[in-house]
Structures are given as C-alpha cells and as structure tokens.
C-alpha cells in the first residue's frame, strides 16, 4: 500500500513537469497548415455543441418573424461576418479557408441549431475558433434580430441579400454615392418605413447626431451594430455625417393605424407628463425647434424604433449624450403601457 502511494505521488509530481518540458521543447505543433487529428477535431466540435446546447437552456426565443428585424442584421452581417462565413453575394476567400478551424459556410448548418443555440453562439462567441462575442453584451435584442436573419439566410438569394443589407445600393436622385456602406445601407430614407427598427436621421440636429456618433465610438451607447459601423470611420468624419443628415428634410410618412386610446394616452404623457410618478411632459425636452439641440427629435420616428429605445431606457442600458442620465431617471417610472403609448403618439406626430 505504501509503495503504491509513492508511485501515485511521484506520478502527480512528474506528469506536470513532463508536460511543461514537452511544451517547452516545441515538439507540439501549432501549424494551421497541418490541421487537427480527426479525433481532436471531433472532440472539439463535440464539446462545443454540448456547451452551446446546455447554455442555450437559459434562453427563450422571442417572436422572430417581423420583417423589420432583418435589414439592420443583414447590414451588420455584411460588414462583420460575411468576410469569414460568406454570403449569397460573397464567397469565402481562400485565405479564410486556411484558418484553423475553418469558418464554416453557415447556410447548410443553420438548421442544425435551435434559435436559442444560435443566440448563444452569436451573443458569446466560441473560444479557440476566432468567433468573437457580440460587440456588447447589453443588447440581446440585436442578437435576436441577427438570429432572425440567420434563420432566413439558407433560402436567401443574392438579390434578396443585397436588398436587405443595402449592399452597394445605386444612389437615388438627390443622394450622394460616397457615404460608407455602414450609413446609407441602413439609413437611406427610401429604405425606411413605419415599421422600421432603423431610425430616420434626416432633420435631427447636428449636435445630437455628432454626440450620438461619439457615444457609440466611446461605448457610452451600447449597440453591437452601430459600434462596429462607427469603428470603420475616422473621427473627423463624424462631423461631416452629422451635418449631412441634419440638412436633410424629414420625410412625411403615412402613419400606421393605431388605437386612438393608446395615442391619446401618449399625447397626455407628451404634453402633460404624470407628476405623481415624476414623469415630466416629453415635449418639455423634445419639442423642436426650440428645445435643446442635444435632445433627439421624436416626432415621426417609427413606432417599433421608439418602443425599443424607450424599453432600453427602462432596462437601464440605453446610453447616449451627456443628457441621457436624465431620461434614465424618467424611465424608471414608465410602465409598459406608457412605453407603448408614447411610441404610438410620437410615431403619429409631425412637427
């Protein structure tokens, strides 16, 4: 018994030392060109799938069938994902195919994952693969939108993909053709409607737009989509972009058919607030043209966009300009019906 114990102790001491010596010797190859042993490749993928399957048990997918979820995700996929995973309009490069592990063509794999598992992969990435996490962990709503896009990807042709992503769209009359893909591919007025999750920037103040771009760049306003978009822009371009969109005339859109009682509830909040809950009148800050230029114009923005942004304030994750903390205080007392009503009212209102 004593001898056996000595062997066990010796092995416990020597094995780590031997492992360190082998690692120090350089005999363990790390060349991507040689690939993994088949058993290593199988084991790593087996571990990854089991990990994702277990972690996904804590997620529950929301409805993912709204068309408005697709365009911002398609634009993000084009600038952040397609270079590795390919797209209906772009094949993977030969360089990417030499990575280890090779980033897969996603189209044939999407059906092998549930929505919750796709969310887990996109939100958190995968270690040892080069698959990064979503740029911010504070915006699961954006990740679910990406899941909605991925679910459609296998059946998407190049024309549909280009339509959704705004991939190198031909300029329309009165538009410029040298704005980066990350701006006009999403924010061109012809791409927006009453159901859009992408905001209209036309007519917002130059101050608000410039401060918002800086907030995205600094990480003070969380958005995986926008943080990636502005990361490709030099800071000196922020002023030009803010000026360009501020000079555009806000469009007039046909308002959606919304319950009159909901709109009236929103009008009361906008014009009078609710003193009992320390909610000031929305228009005391957001009235244009006399309001603070660092506050956004709300009138005419789409109902889904306003709903999402108000909910982000309620959840305590919506940053922005140096005045955003004021809205965070107001949002603490907003009820779900207040969010719906305010979004409904301002989506119907024109200045």
KAPE-V935253 format. One record per backbone hydrogen bond with DSSP energy under -0.5 kcal/mol. NH is the residue of the N-H (numbers start at 0). CO is the residue of the C=O. If there is no record, write none. Layout:
nh=NH co=CO
nh=NH co=CO
//
This chain:
nh=4 co=0
nh=5 co=1
nh=6 co=2
nh=7 co=3
nh=8 co=4
nh=9 co=5
nh=10 co=6
nh=11 co=7
nh=12 co=8
nh=13 co=9
nh=14 co=10
nh=15 co=11
nh=16 co=12
nh=17 co=13
nh=18 co=14
nh=19 co=15
nh=20 co=16
nh=21 co=17
nh=22 co=18
nh=23 co=19
nh=24 co=20
nh=25 co=21
nh=25 co=22
nh=26 co=21
nh=27 co=21
nh=28 co=26
nh=33 co=30
nh=34 co=30
nh=34 co=31
nh=40 co=36
nh=41 co=37
nh=42 co=38
nh=43 co=39
nh=44 co=40
nh=45 co=41
nh=46 co=42
nh=47 co=43
nh=48 co=44
nh=49 co=45
nh=50 co=46
nh=51 co=47
nh=52 co=48
nh=53 co=49
nh=54 co=50
nh=55 co=51
nh=56 co=53
nh=57 co=54
nh=58 co=55
nh=68 co=65
nh=69 co=66
nh=70 co=66
nh=71 co=67
nh=72 co=68
nh=73 co=69
nh=74 co=70
nh=75 co=71
nh=76 co=72
nh=77 co=73
nh=78 co=74
nh=79 co=75
nh=80 co=76
nh=81 co=76
nh=83 co=80
nh=84 co=80
nh=85 co=81
nh=86 co=89
nh=89 co=86
nh=92 co=82
nh=96 co=92
nh=97 co=93
nh=97 co=94
nh=98 co=95
nh=102 co=95
nh=105 co=84
nh=105 co=103
nh=108 co=105
nh=109 co=105
nh=111 co=108
nh=112 co=109
nh=117 co=113
nh=118 co=114
nh=119 co=115
nh=120 co=116
nh=121 co=117
nh=122 co=118
nh=123 co=119
nh=124 co=120
nh=125 co=130
nh=128 co=125
nh=130 co=125
nh=131 co=129
nh=133 co=122
nh=138 co=135
nh=141 co=138
nh=142 co=138
nh=143 co=139
nh=144 co=140
nh=145 co=141
nh=146 co=142
nh=147 co=143
nh=148 co=144
nh=149 co=145
nh=150 co=146
nh=151 co=147
nh=151 co=148
nh=152 co=148
nh=153 co=149
nh=154 co=151
nh=155 co=152
nh=160 co=156
nh=161 co=157
nh=162 co=158
nh=163 co=159
nh=164 co=160
nh=165 co=161
nh=166 co=161
nh=167 co=165
nh=168 co=165
nh=174 co=171
nh=182 co=179
nh=183 co=179
nh=184 co=180
nh=185 co=182
nh=186 co=182
nh=187 co=183
nh=190 co=187
nh=191 co=188
nh=195 co=192
nh=202 co=244
nh=203 co=200
nh=207 co=292
nh=208 co=204
nh=209 co=205
nh=210 co=206
nh=211 co=207
nh=212 co=208
nh=213 co=209
nh=214 co=210
nh=215 co=211
nh=216 co=212
nh=217 co=213
nh=218 co=214
nh=218 co=215
nh=219 co=214
nh=220 co=214
nh=221 co=219
nh=221 co=316
nh=226 co=222
nh=227 co=223
nh=228 co=224
nh=229 co=225
nh=230 co=226
nh=231 co=227
nh=231 co=228
nh=232 co=229
nh=236 co=233
nh=237 co=234
nh=238 co=234
nh=239 co=235
nh=240 co=236
nh=241 co=237
nh=242 co=238
nh=243 co=239
nh=244 co=240
nh=245 co=241
nh=246 co=242
nh=247 co=244
nh=252 co=250
nh=254 co=252
nh=257 co=255
nh=262 co=258
nh=263 co=259
nh=264 co=260
nh=265 co=261
nh=266 co=262
nh=267 co=263
nh=268 co=264
nh=269 co=265
nh=270 co=266
nh=271 co=267
nh=272 co=267
nh=273 co=278
nh=276 co=273
nh=277 co=274
nh=278 co=273
nh=279 co=277
nh=281 co=268
nh=282 co=269
nh=283 co=280
nh=284 co=281
nh=285 co=281
nh=286 co=282
nh=290 co=286
nh=294 co=291
nh=297 co=295
nh=299 co=345
nh=300 co=297
nh=302 co=193
nh=303 co=193
nh=304 co=195
nh=305 co=301
nh=306 co=302
nh=307 co=303
nh=308 co=304
nh=309 co=305
nh=310 co=306
nh=311 co=307
nh=312 co=308
nh=313 co=309
nh=314 co=310
nh=315 co=311
nh=315 co=312
nh=316 co=311
nh=317 co=311
nh=318 co=316
nh=323 co=320
nh=325 co=322
nh=326 co=322
nh=327 co=323
nh=328 co=324
nh=329 co=325
nh=330 co=326
nh=331 co=327
nh=332 co=329
nh=333 co=330
nh=337 co=334
nh=338 co=334
nh=339 co=335
nh=340 co=336
nh=341 co=337
nh=342 co=338
nh=343 co=339
nh=344 co=340
nh=345 co=341
nh=346 co=342
nh=347 co=343
nh=347 co=344
nh=348 co=344
//
